[in-house]
Amino acid sequence: MDSNDRPADLPPLHDRYLEVIDRITDTILKGKIRSQEQIYQMLVADVQLGTGEIFERCLSDRLNAVQADLDNLKNPGQLFQRESPEIKQARFERSQRALREIEKQWERWQQQNRLQGAIAAAVRQVMTAPEGDRFTALLRAIDPNQQQVFSFSQLQQLARALKAAVESSGDEELNREMQALAAGLDRGLVSCQQLEGHLVRWIYEDSSRQELGFGNAASDGRNPWAMWAKQVTSPLPQIVFATLAGDGSVVEAIARQPNLGLSAWVELAVILQSLQGGLVAWFEQQPYNSQWGTSASSATFLAFTSIWCQLSAGCQQAVAINSTNREVLAQGCFQIALQILRTFARRSYFPLYGGFFALFGDNYLRDALNYLDAPLRQAEGTQEKARILTLLGYSQRVVGQYESARTFHQEALEIAQRDGDRPCEIANFNHLSRIEVAQKNYDRAINYSQRALILARQTGDKLGEANALATLGYSEVFSARQLERIEPEVYERAIAYLQQGLNLSERLGDNQSQVLCSNSLGIAHVVAGDPQAALPELKKGAKAVQLLGDRYLQGLNFTYQAEAYYSLQDQKAAIYYACLGMYILEQIAASEWHQPAGLLTVLQGQMGVEAFQQLLAQLRPEIIPVIGVDGYDHLPQLLEEGRST
């Protein structure tokens, strides 16, 4: 390139940076550098912001030049030299080491200036946002899905930058809002420090437990919220944690609150983001049981998403807050819920074939289903959206919302096909097949499962293949029952598919698929009239699903164990498992709870009310460890509701 074609400032800046590098190198070689910090400060003083690419090119030129000198020593071109090759090599190697020290501090300079640039960009993003959008602008800036994820100390710097940005501003409203946002960051960081030592302490508080961290009705309310509520001093996090600890309604609790201001909501966002990220990181690092760790991580993502969705609903109903601020807060909470789901969707263990994990207690799993889909309606058609829609479609199918589930899965299927996400595409074919089974459209169910199986085998998706085999076998069993086909070969073929799926899922070590295949195989044997063969598979599925924490599959498993025992004329076992299945399915609002309720009604009619009640009383000590005292006391009401529907 001719010198006249270069930018006017490039040659002098290029030359000046070469001089800077040579000067620092010479200072190092003369032994005048006392610490690496001195090199860094020289770079800070001499390199202009926005010109890093030029400096980096100059540093690369000097490193390449000294490497070329070292390489030339191997083939010296002169017979007589003033310095021996050994002396030259030592001098060049010292220069190279000096340049490497400069390179290390240059990397530090770049990292620090990238951070400063990100903080400056975040401040501009908040300051230039419309008056009603500054809260959500800050939430976007600290979104963990951003390229620059702010650490604890960097959030402190961001808070200081927000305060400093408006000190000279004459806009009182802007100054008030920016100061409130900065104060929220500061208080949130203080609260995070208060909670730091208690992040996972609740998991170990009861050394006698059998399942680490999985709260259920039998756990006497053991969960993290009560412990965390004691560690924070600010009103909003205390209210949220205390409500969750008591299995209360977050929506109602927030709706009753006065206007606590933006500062309180920023603080809560920082706290919950820190807790969620810390828990996920801790669960993912559990070497003794990685499958439990990923299940617990999934539970954490789902639980915190649900909390933010409920917070949003509560803000919308908060009469003490004016309508504009209600909308701002509700939108911000939805935005955080979407951020969590996007982070979750990028995990390799994102549950394409499940999604119900009971880590933080049973009661608000039910509420989660009412709120989880809301933020997705605002998302772009991305690969993450396809995976999240898959999860939501599964959730809708569980509660019997088949048309809503079908809509979710079909949209997810279209996005997955467009973006080439084959595992997600296969999963949605399998889910659509399950919906068709639930609606007794067995030909369509078989068609979807066959497409899933073909595509899974073509792409080598073993997990998808295992689920497709389970879905195909499951569909064919119910199709044969509907057509009243009793030929043994029909059921044998379907059961063979299920057995293949189970074998494959066991080889893969995938608990979710093993549970699905074991359950499906056991159910198939029940439907085919072979309860004796069904029970071993259902027992195997029950053990796996307990570890997995999937309440829906657990409820179905208990329901079909009840059917099997009823066929074997074991009334006591049939009542026991029917009660468990009925309660668990009803608690998550799954429509299938009517099936075990109907079986219990039949048993009560056969035995007589008094004998039935006596046997139920005898089973009380066995039922309470699974569903708790409240669950046992709720059974008569469910039986009555089951008879009346």
C-alpha positions as CSV (number, residue, x, y, z in Angstrom):
1,M,0.0,0.0,0.0
2,D,1.3,3.5,-0.9
3,S,1.9,5.7,2.1
4,N,-0.5,8.3,0.6
5,D,-3.3,5.7,0.8
6,R,-3.0,5.1,4.6
7,P,-5.1,6.9,7.2
8,A,-3.4,10.2,8.2
9,D,-2.8,9.1,11.8
10,L,-1.6,5.6,11.2
11,P,2.1,6.0,10.4
12,P,2.9,8.3,13.4
13,L,0.8,6.2,15.8
14,H,2.4,3.0,14.4
15,D,5.8,4.4,14.9
16,R,5.1,5.8,18.3
17,Y,3.8,2.4,19.5
18,L,6.9,0.7,18.2
19,E,8.9,3.2,20.2
20,V,6.8,2.5,23.3
21,I,7.4,-1.2,23.0
22,D,11.1,-0.7,22.5
23,R,11.3,1.6,25.5
24,I,9.5,-0.8,27.8
25,T,11.6,-3.7,26.5
26,D,14.8,-1.7,27.1
27,T,13.7,-0.8,30.6
28,I,13.0,-4.5,31.4
29,L,16.4,-5.6,30.0
30,K,18.2,-3.0,32.1
31,G,16.5,-4.4,35.2
32,K,14.6,-1.2,36.0
33,I,11.1,-2.8,36.2
34,R,10.2,-3.5,39.9
35,S,6.8,-5.3,39.2
36,Q,4.4,-6.3,36.4
37,E,2.1,-3.5,37.6
38,Q,4.7,-1.0,36.4
39,I,4.6,-2.4,32.9
40,Y,0.8,-2.3,33.0
41,Q,0.8,1.4,34.1
42,M,3.2,2.3,31.3
43,L,0.7,0.8,28.8
44,V,-2.2,2.7,30.5
45,A,-0.2,5.9,30.1
46,D,0.9,5.4,26.5
47,V,-1.8,3.5,24.6
48,Q,-4.9,5.4,23.6
49,L,-8.4,3.9,23.9
50,G,-9.7,2.8,20.5
51,T,-6.2,2.2,19.0
52,G,-5.6,-1.3,20.5
53,E,-5.5,-2.9,17.1
54,I,-2.5,-0.8,16.0
55,F,-0.6,-1.5,19.2
56,E,-1.3,-5.2,19.0
57,R,0.0,-5.3,15.4
58,C,3.2,-3.5,16.5
59,L,3.7,-5.9,19.4
60,S,3.2,-8.8,17.0
61,D,5.8,-7.3,14.6
62,R,8.4,-7.1,17.4
63,L,7.7,-10.7,18.5
64,N,8.0,-12.0,15.0
65,A,11.2,-10.1,14.4
66,V,12.9,-11.5,17.5
67,Q,11.7,-15.0,16.6
68,A,13.2,-14.6,13.1
69,D,16.5,-13.5,14.7
70,L,16.5,-16.7,16.8
71,D,15.7,-18.8,13.7
72,N,18.5,-17.2,11.7
73,L,21.0,-18.3,14.4
74,K,20.7,-21.8,13.1
75,N,22.0,-20.8,9.6
76,P,24.4,-17.9,10.2
77,G,25.2,-16.0,6.9
78,Q,28.6,-14.6,8.0
79,L,31.9,-16.3,8.7
80,F,33.2,-13.7,11.1
81,Q,30.8,-12.1,13.7
82,R,31.4,-9.7,16.5
83,E,29.2,-11.8,18.9
84,S,29.2,-15.6,19.2
85,P,25.9,-17.4,18.4
86,E,25.6,-18.3,22.1
87,I,25.7,-14.6,23.2
88,K,23.3,-13.6,20.4
89,Q,20.9,-16.3,21.4
90,A,21.0,-15.3,25.0
91,R,20.3,-11.6,24.0
92,F,17.4,-12.5,21.7
93,E,15.9,-14.8,24.3
94,R,16.0,-12.1,26.9
95,S,14.3,-9.7,24.4
96,Q,11.7,-12.3,23.7
97,R,11.0,-12.9,27.4
98,A,10.6,-9.1,27.9
99,L,8.2,-8.9,25.0
100,R,6.2,-11.8,26.4
101,E,5.9,-9.8,29.7
102,I,4.6,-6.9,27.8
103,E,2.1,-9.2,26.0
104,K,0.7,-10.5,29.3
105,Q,0.1,-7.0,30.6
106,W,-1.3,-6.0,27.2
107,E,-3.9,-8.8,27.6
108,R,-4.8,-7.4,31.0
109,W,-5.1,-3.9,29.5
110,Q,-7.4,-5.3,26.8
111,Q,-9.6,-7.2,29.3
112,Q,-9.8,-4.1,31.6
113,N,-10.7,-1.8,28.8
114,R,-13.3,-4.3,27.4
115,L,-14.9,-4.2,30.8
116,Q,-14.8,-0.5,31.0
117,G,-16.3,-0.3,27.6
118,A,-19.1,-2.7,28.6
119,I,-19.8,-0.7,31.8
120,A,-19.9,2.5,29.7
121,A,-22.2,0.9,27.2
122,A,-24.5,-0.3,30.0
123,V,-24.7,3.2,31.5
124,R,-25.5,4.7,28.1
125,Q,-28.1,2.0,27.5
126,V,-29.8,2.9,30.8
127,M,-29.5,6.7,30.5
128,T,-30.8,6.9,26.9
129,A,-33.7,4.5,27.5
130,P,-37.2,6.1,27.7
131,E,-38.3,7.1,31.1
132,G,-40.4,4.0,31.6
133,D,-37.8,1.6,30.2
134,R,-34.8,2.3,32.4
135,F,-35.5,-0.6,34.8
136,T,-35.7,-3.1,32.0
137,A,-32.7,-1.5,30.3
138,L,-30.6,-2.2,33.4
139,L,-31.9,-5.8,33.5
140,R,-30.9,-6.3,29.9
141,A,-27.4,-4.9,30.7
142,I,-26.9,-7.4,33.5
143,D,-28.5,-10.3,31.6
144,P,-26.2,-13.4,32.1
145,N,-26.8,-14.2,28.4
146,Q,-24.9,-11.1,27.3
147,Q,-21.4,-11.5,26.0
148,Q,-20.0,-9.5,28.9
149,V,-21.3,-11.1,32.2
150,F,-20.6,-8.8,35.1
151,S,-18.9,-10.3,38.2
152,F,-19.6,-9.1,41.7
153,S,-16.9,-6.5,41.6
154,Q,-17.9,-5.4,38.2
155,L,-21.5,-4.8,39.3
156,Q,-20.0,-2.6,42.0
157,Q,-18.2,-0.6,39.3
158,L,-21.4,-0.4,37.3
159,A,-23.3,1.0,40.3
160,R,-20.6,3.7,40.8
161,A,-20.7,4.5,37.1
162,L,-24.5,4.9,37.2
163,K,-24.2,7.4,40.1
164,A,-21.4,9.3,38.5
165,A,-23.1,9.5,35.1
166,V,-25.8,11.9,36.4
167,E,-23.9,14.0,38.9
168,S,-23.7,16.9,36.5
169,S,-27.1,16.3,34.9
170,G,-29.8,18.9,35.5
171,D,-32.5,16.3,34.9
172,E,-33.9,15.6,38.4
173,E,-36.1,12.7,37.3
174,L,-33.3,11.0,35.5
175,N,-31.0,11.6,38.5
176,R,-33.5,10.2,40.9
177,E,-34.1,7.1,38.8
178,M,-30.4,6.4,38.1
179,Q,-29.6,6.8,41.8
180,A,-32.4,4.3,42.7
181,L,-31.1,1.8,40.2
182,A,-27.5,2.2,41.5
183,A,-28.7,1.9,45.1
184,G,-30.5,-1.3,44.2
185,L,-27.3,-2.8,42.8
186,D,-25.4,-1.9,45.9
187,R,-28.0,-3.3,48.3
188,G,-28.3,-6.4,46.2
189,L,-24.6,-7.0,46.4
190,V,-24.6,-6.6,50.2
191,S,-27.5,-9.1,50.5
192,C,-25.5,-11.5,48.3
193,Q,-22.6,-11.4,50.7
194,Q,-25.0,-12.1,53.6
195,L,-26.4,-15.2,51.7
196,E,-23.0,-16.4,50.4
197,G,-22.3,-18.8,53.3
198,H,-25.8,-20.2,53.2
199,L,-26.2,-21.0,49.5
200,V,-26.2,-24.8,49.9
201,R,-26.2,-25.2,53.7
202,W,-30.0,-26.1,53.6
203,I,-29.2,-29.2,51.6
204,Y,-27.1,-30.6,54.4
205,E,-29.1,-29.4,57.4
206,D,-30.8,-32.9,57.8
207,S,-28.2,-35.6,57.6
208,S,-30.9,-38.3,57.9
209,R,-32.5,-37.5,54.6
210,Q,-32.4,-39.9,51.7
211,E,-32.7,-37.5,48.8
212,L,-30.5,-34.4,49.0
213,G,-32.5,-31.2,48.4
214,F,-35.7,-32.6,47.0
215,G,-38.5,-31.0,48.9
216,N,-41.8,-32.9,49.0
217,A,-44.8,-33.2,51.2
218,A,-43.0,-35.6,53.5
219,S,-40.0,-33.3,54.1
220,D,-41.7,-31.1,56.8
221,G,-41.3,-28.0,54.7
222,R,-37.5,-28.3,54.4
223,N,-36.4,-26.0,51.6
224,P,-33.9,-23.1,51.2
225,W,-36.4,-20.2,51.5
226,A,-36.8,-20.2,55.3
227,M,-33.0,-20.2,55.8
228,W,-32.4,-17.5,53.2
229,A,-35.2,-15.3,54.7
230,K,-33.3,-15.1,58.0
231,Q,-30.1,-13.9,56.2
232,V,-31.5,-10.9,54.4
233,T,-32.7,-7.6,55.9
234,S,-34.5,-5.8,53.1
235,P,-38.3,-6.1,53.0
236,L,-38.9,-7.4,49.4
237,P,-36.6,-10.4,49.5
238,Q,-37.8,-11.3,53.0
239,I,-41.4,-11.2,51.8
240,V,-40.6,-13.4,48.8
241,F,-38.5,-15.9,50.7
242,A,-40.9,-16.2,53.6
243,T,-43.9,-16.7,51.2
244,L,-42.0,-19.5,49.4
245,A,-41.0,-21.0,52.7
246,G,-44.6,-21.3,53.7
247,D,-45.8,-22.5,50.3
248,G,-47.9,-19.4,50.1
249,S,-48.9,-17.5,46.9
250,V,-46.2,-15.2,45.7
251,V,-48.7,-13.5,43.4
252,E,-51.0,-12.6,46.3
253,A,-48.1,-11.6,48.6
254,I,-46.8,-9.1,46.0
255,A,-50.2,-7.9,45.0
256,R,-50.7,-6.7,48.7
257,Q,-47.4,-4.8,48.9
258,P,-47.1,-1.0,48.7
259,N,-44.9,0.6,46.0
260,L,-41.4,-0.4,47.2
261,G,-39.7,1.4,44.4
262,L,-37.3,0.4,41.6
263,S,-34.4,0.1,44.1
264,A,-36.0,-2.8,45.9
265,W,-36.7,-4.7,42.6
266,V,-33.2,-4.2,41.4
267,E,-31.9,-5.6,44.7
268,L,-34.2,-8.6,44.4
269,A,-33.0,-9.2,40.8
270,V,-29.4,-9.2,41.9
271,I,-30.1,-11.6,44.8
272,L,-32.1,-14.1,42.8
273,Q,-29.7,-14.1,39.9
274,S,-26.8,-14.7,42.3
275,L,-28.6,-17.6,44.1
276,Q,-29.8,-19.2,40.9
277,G,-26.3,-19.0,39.3
278,G,-24.6,-20.3,42.4
279,L,-26.9,-23.2,42.8
280,V,-26.6,-24.3,39.2
281,A,-22.9,-24.0,39.3
282,W,-22.7,-26.1,42.5
283,F,-25.1,-28.8,41.3
284,E,-23.3,-29.1,37.9
285,Q,-20.0,-29.7,39.8
286,Q,-21.2,-32.7,41.8
287,P,-18.8,-35.5,40.9
288,Y,-20.4,-38.1,43.1
289,N,-23.7,-38.1,41.2
290,S,-23.7,-36.1,38.0
291,Q,-27.2,-37.2,37.0
292,W,-28.6,-36.0,40.3
293,G,-26.7,-32.8,39.8
294,T,-28.2,-32.1,36.3
295,S,-31.7,-32.9,37.6
296,A,-31.2,-30.5,40.5
297,S,-29.9,-27.9,38.1
298,S,-32.9,-28.3,35.9
299,A,-35.1,-27.9,38.9
300,T,-33.3,-24.7,39.9
301,F,-33.8,-23.2,36.4
302,L,-37.5,-24.1,36.4
303,A,-38.1,-22.9,40.0
304,F,-36.6,-19.5,39.5
305,T,-38.4,-19.0,36.2
306,S,-41.6,-19.8,38.0
307,I,-40.8,-17.4,40.8
308,W,-40.2,-14.5,38.3
309,C,-43.4,-15.3,36.4
310,Q,-45.4,-15.2,39.7
311,L,-43.7,-11.9,40.7
312,S,-44.8,-10.5,37.4
313,A,-48.3,-11.6,37.9
314,G,-48.3,-10.1,41.4
315,C,-47.0,-6.7,40.1
316,Q,-49.9,-6.6,37.6
317,Q,-52.3,-7.1,40.5
318,A,-50.7,-4.6,42.9
319,V,-53.3,-2.0,43.5
320,A,-51.0,0.2,45.6
321,I,-48.7,0.8,42.5
322,N,-49.9,3.1,39.7
323,S,-50.7,1.5,36.4
324,T,-47.5,2.7,34.6
325,N,-45.2,1.4,37.3
326,R,-47.1,-1.9,37.5
327,E,-46.5,-2.5,33.8
328,V,-42.8,-1.5,34.1
329,L,-42.3,-4.0,37.0
330,A,-44.3,-6.8,35.4
331,Q,-42.4,-6.4,32.1
332,G,-39.1,-6.5,34.0
333,C,-40.0,-9.7,35.8
334,F,-41.1,-11.4,32.6
335,Q,-37.8,-10.3,31.0
336,I,-35.8,-12.0,33.8
337,A,-37.9,-15.2,33.4
338,L,-37.1,-15.3,29.7
339,Q,-33.4,-14.7,30.4
340,I,-33.4,-17.7,32.7
341,L,-35.2,-19.9,30.2
342,R,-32.7,-18.9,27.5
343,T,-29.8,-19.7,29.7
344,F,-31.4,-23.1,30.5
345,A,-32.1,-23.9,26.9
346,R,-28.4,-23.7,26.1
347,R,-27.6,-26.5,28.6
348,S,-26.9,-30.0,27.2
349,Y,-29.3,-31.4,29.8
350,F,-32.2,-29.2,28.9
351,P,-35.2,-31.6,29.3
352,L,-36.5,-32.2,25.8
353,Y,-38.5,-35.2,27.2
354,G,-39.6,-33.9,30.6
355,G,-39.5,-31.0,32.9
356,F,-41.2,-31.6,36.2
357,F,-38.7,-31.6,39.0
358,A,-39.8,-31.1,42.7
359,L,-36.7,-29.6,44.2
360,F,-38.4,-26.6,45.9
361,G,-41.6,-28.2,47.1
362,D,-44.8,-29.6,45.6
363,N,-47.3,-26.9,45.9
364,Y,-46.2,-24.3,43.5
365,L,-45.3,-26.8,40.7
366,R,-48.9,-26.4,40.0
367,D,-48.7,-22.6,39.8
368,A,-45.6,-22.8,37.6
369,L,-47.7,-24.3,34.8
370,N,-49.9,-21.2,34.8
371,Y,-47.0,-18.8,34.4
372,L,-44.2,-20.5,32.5
373,D,-45.6,-19.8,29.0
374,A,-46.1,-16.1,29.3
375,P,-42.6,-14.8,28.6
376,L,-42.3,-17.0,25.5
377,R,-45.0,-15.0,23.7
378,Q,-42.5,-12.1,23.6
379,A,-39.5,-14.0,22.2
380,E,-38.2,-14.1,18.7
381,G,-38.2,-17.4,16.8
382,T,-34.8,-18.7,17.9
383,Q,-33.4,-22.2,18.6
384,E,-33.7,-21.5,22.3
385,K,-37.4,-20.7,21.8
386,A,-37.9,-24.1,20.1
387,R,-36.5,-25.9,23.1
388,I,-38.4,-23.8,25.6
389,L,-41.7,-24.4,23.7
390,T,-41.0,-28.1,23.8
391,L,-40.8,-27.9,27.6
392,L,-44.0,-25.9,27.8
393,G,-45.8,-28.2,25.4
394,Y,-44.9,-31.1,27.7
395,S,-46.2,-29.1,30.7
396,Q,-49.5,-28.4,29.0
397,R,-50.0,-32.0,28.0
398,V,-49.5,-33.0,31.7
399,V,-52.5,-30.9,32.8
400,G,-54.7,-32.1,29.9
401,Q,-54.4,-28.9,27.8
402,Y,-53.9,-30.9,24.6
403,E,-54.7,-28.2,22.1
404,S,-52.4,-25.8,23.8
405,A,-49.7,-28.5,24.0
406,R,-50.1,-29.3,20.3
407,T,-49.7,-25.6,19.4
408,F,-46.5,-25.4,21.4
409,H,-45.0,-28.5,19.9
410,Q,-46.0,-27.7,16.3
411,E,-44.4,-24.3,16.6
412,A,-41.3,-25.8,18.2
413,L,-41.1,-28.4,15.5
414,E,-41.2,-25.7,12.8
415,I,-38.4,-23.7,14.4
416,A,-36.3,-26.8,15.0
417,Q,-36.7,-27.9,11.4
418,R,-35.8,-24.4,10.1
419,D,-32.7,-24.1,12.4
420,G,-31.6,-27.7,11.9
421,D,-31.9,-28.7,15.6
422,R,-32.5,-32.4,14.9
423,P,-32.8,-33.6,18.6
424,C,-35.4,-30.9,19.2
425,E,-37.3,-31.9,16.0
426,I,-37.3,-35.6,17.0
427,A,-38.5,-34.7,20.5
428,N,-41.4,-32.8,19.2
429,F,-42.5,-35.6,16.9
430,N,-42.4,-37.9,20.0
431,H,-44.4,-35.4,22.1
432,L,-47.0,-34.9,19.3
433,S,-47.4,-38.7,19.2
434,R,-48.1,-38.7,23.0
435,I,-50.7,-36.1,22.5
436,E,-52.4,-38.1,19.9
437,V,-52.4,-41.2,22.2
438,A,-54.0,-39.1,24.9
439,Q,-56.7,-38.1,22.5
440,K,-57.1,-41.6,21.2
441,N,-55.9,-40.7,17.7
442,Y,-53.7,-43.8,17.5
443,D,-53.0,-43.9,13.8
444,R,-51.6,-40.3,13.9
445,A,-49.7,-41.2,17.1
446,I,-48.0,-44.1,15.3
447,N,-47.2,-41.9,12.3
448,Y,-45.5,-39.3,14.4
449,S,-43.5,-41.9,16.4
450,Q,-42.4,-43.6,13.2
451,R,-41.1,-40.3,11.8
452,A,-39.3,-39.7,15.0
453,L,-37.7,-43.2,14.9
454,I,-36.6,-42.9,11.3
455,L,-35.1,-39.4,11.8
456,A,-33.4,-40.5,15.0
457,R,-31.7,-43.4,13.3
458,Q,-30.7,-41.3,10.3
459,T,-29.0,-38.7,12.5
460,G,-27.6,-41.0,15.2
461,D,-29.7,-39.5,18.0
462,K,-29.8,-42.4,20.4
463,L,-31.8,-40.5,23.0
464,G,-34.4,-39.6,20.4
465,E,-34.4,-43.2,19.2
466,A,-35.0,-44.6,22.7
467,N,-37.9,-42.3,23.2
468,A,-39.3,-43.0,19.7
469,L,-39.2,-46.7,20.4
470,A,-41.1,-46.1,23.6
471,T,-43.6,-43.9,22.0
472,L,-44.2,-46.2,19.1
473,G,-44.6,-49.2,21.3
474,Y,-46.9,-47.3,23.6
475,S,-49.0,-46.1,20.7
476,E,-49.4,-49.5,19.2
477,V,-50.5,-51.0,22.5
478,F,-53.3,-48.5,22.9
479,S,-54.2,-48.8,19.2
480,A,-54.6,-52.6,19.5
481,R,-56.7,-52.1,22.7
482,Q,-59.0,-49.7,20.9
483,L,-59.5,-52.0,18.0
484,E,-60.0,-54.9,20.4
485,R,-57.2,-56.8,18.7
486,I,-56.2,-59.6,21.1
487,E,-53.7,-61.4,18.8
488,P,-50.6,-62.0,20.9
489,E,-48.3,-61.0,18.1
490,V,-49.7,-57.4,18.0
491,Y,-48.8,-56.9,21.7
492,E,-45.6,-58.8,21.3
493,R,-44.4,-56.4,18.5
494,A,-45.3,-53.3,20.5
495,I,-43.7,-54.7,23.7
496,A,-40.6,-55.5,21.6
497,Y,-40.3,-51.8,20.6
498,L,-40.6,-50.8,24.3
499,Q,-38.0,-53.3,25.4
500,Q,-35.6,-52.0,22.7
501,G,-36.2,-48.5,23.9
502,L,-35.5,-49.5,27.5
503,N,-32.3,-51.4,26.7
504,L,-31.1,-48.4,24.7
505,S,-31.9,-45.9,27.4
506,E,-30.2,-48.0,30.0
507,R,-27.0,-48.1,27.8
508,L,-27.2,-44.3,27.5
509,G,-27.6,-43.9,31.2
510,D,-30.5,-41.5,30.7
511,N,-32.8,-41.6,33.7
512,Q,-35.6,-39.7,32.0
513,S,-35.8,-42.1,29.1
514,Q,-35.4,-45.1,31.3
515,V,-38.3,-44.0,33.4
516,L,-40.4,-43.4,30.3
517,C,-39.6,-46.8,28.8
518,S,-40.0,-48.7,32.1
519,N,-43.3,-47.0,32.7
520,S,-44.5,-47.5,29.1
521,L,-43.4,-51.2,29.2
522,G,-45.2,-51.8,32.5
523,I,-48.3,-50.0,31.2
524,A,-48.3,-52.0,28.0
525,H,-48.2,-55.2,30.0
526,V,-51.2,-54.0,32.1
527,V,-53.2,-53.1,29.0
528,A,-52.2,-56.4,27.3
529,G,-53.7,-58.2,30.4
530,D,-50.4,-59.4,31.9
531,P,-50.1,-57.7,35.3
532,Q,-47.6,-60.2,36.6
533,A,-45.1,-59.1,33.9
534,A,-46.1,-55.4,34.4
535,L,-45.1,-55.1,38.0
536,P,-41.3,-55.6,37.7
537,E,-41.1,-52.9,35.1
538,L,-43.3,-50.5,37.0
539,K,-41.2,-51.1,40.2
540,K,-38.1,-50.4,38.3
541,G,-39.6,-47.2,36.9
542,A,-40.8,-46.1,40.3
543,K,-37.3,-46.3,41.8
544,A,-35.8,-44.3,38.9
545,V,-38.6,-41.7,38.9
546,Q,-38.1,-41.1,42.6
547,L,-34.5,-40.0,42.0
548,L,-35.5,-38.0,38.9
549,G,-38.2,-36.1,40.7
550,D,-40.7,-36.1,37.8
551,R,-44.0,-36.0,39.6
552,Y,-46.1,-36.7,36.6
553,L,-44.4,-39.9,35.6
554,Q,-44.4,-40.9,39.3
555,G,-48.2,-40.4,39.5
556,L,-48.7,-42.5,36.3
557,N,-46.4,-45.2,37.6
558,F,-48.4,-45.5,40.9
559,T,-51.7,-45.5,38.9
560,Y,-50.7,-48.4,36.8
561,Q,-49.3,-50.3,39.7
562,A,-52.7,-50.0,41.3
563,E,-54.3,-51.3,38.1
564,A,-51.9,-54.3,38.1
565,Y,-52.5,-55.1,41.7
566,Y,-56.3,-54.8,41.2
567,S,-56.0,-57.4,38.3
568,L,-54.1,-59.6,40.7
569,Q,-56.9,-59.2,43.3
570,D,-54.5,-57.5,45.8
571,Q,-56.9,-54.9,47.2
572,K,-54.6,-53.5,49.8
573,A,-51.8,-52.8,47.3
574,A,-54.3,-51.5,44.7
575,I,-55.7,-49.0,47.3
576,Y,-52.2,-47.9,48.4
577,Y,-50.9,-47.2,44.9
578,A,-54.2,-45.7,43.7
579,C,-54.2,-43.2,46.6
580,L,-50.6,-42.2,45.8
581,G,-51.3,-41.8,42.1
582,M,-54.5,-39.9,42.6
583,Y,-53.0,-37.4,45.0
584,I,-49.7,-36.7,43.1
585,L,-51.5,-36.3,39.8
586,E,-54.2,-34.0,41.2
587,Q,-51.5,-31.9,43.0
588,I,-49.9,-31.0,39.6
589,A,-53.4,-30.6,38.0
590,A,-52.9,-33.6,35.7
591,S,-56.2,-34.8,34.2
592,E,-55.2,-38.4,34.7
593,W,-55.9,-38.2,38.5
594,H,-59.5,-39.3,37.7
595,Q,-58.2,-42.8,36.6
596,P,-57.0,-43.9,40.1
597,A,-59.9,-42.1,41.7
598,G,-62.3,-44.2,39.5
599,L,-60.5,-47.4,40.6
600,L,-60.8,-46.4,44.2
601,T,-64.5,-45.8,43.7
602,V,-64.9,-49.3,42.2
603,L,-62.9,-50.9,45.1
604,Q,-65.0,-49.0,47.7
605,G,-68.2,-50.3,46.0
606,Q,-66.9,-53.9,46.0
607,M,-65.6,-53.9,49.6
608,G,-68.2,-51.6,51.2
609,V,-67.5,-48.2,52.7
610,E,-66.7,-49.4,56.2
611,A,-64.2,-52.1,55.1
612,F,-62.6,-49.7,52.6
613,Q,-62.1,-47.0,55.3
614,Q,-60.6,-49.5,57.7
615,L,-58.1,-50.7,55.1
616,L,-57.3,-47.1,54.2
617,A,-56.7,-46.3,57.9
618,Q,-54.3,-49.3,58.1
619,L,-52.3,-47.9,55.2
620,R,-51.9,-44.5,56.8
621,P,-48.4,-45.2,58.2
622,E,-47.3,-46.2,54.7
623,I,-49.0,-43.4,52.8
624,I,-47.8,-40.5,55.0
625,P,-44.0,-40.9,54.3
626,V,-44.8,-40.4,50.6
627,I,-47.4,-37.6,50.5
628,G,-47.4,-36.3,54.1
629,V,-50.2,-36.0,56.7
630,D,-51.9,-33.2,54.7
631,G,-51.9,-35.4,51.6
632,Y,-53.5,-38.3,53.5
633,D,-56.1,-36.1,55.0
634,H,-56.9,-34.7,51.5
635,L,-57.7,-38.2,50.1
636,P,-61.4,-38.4,51.2
637,Q,-62.1,-35.1,49.5
638,L,-60.5,-36.3,46.2
639,L,-62.5,-39.5,46.4
640,E,-65.7,-37.5,46.7
641,E,-64.7,-35.2,43.8
642,G,-63.8,-38.2,41.7
643,R,-67.2,-39.8,42.3
644,S,-69.0,-36.5,41.3
645,T,-67.2,-36.0,38.0
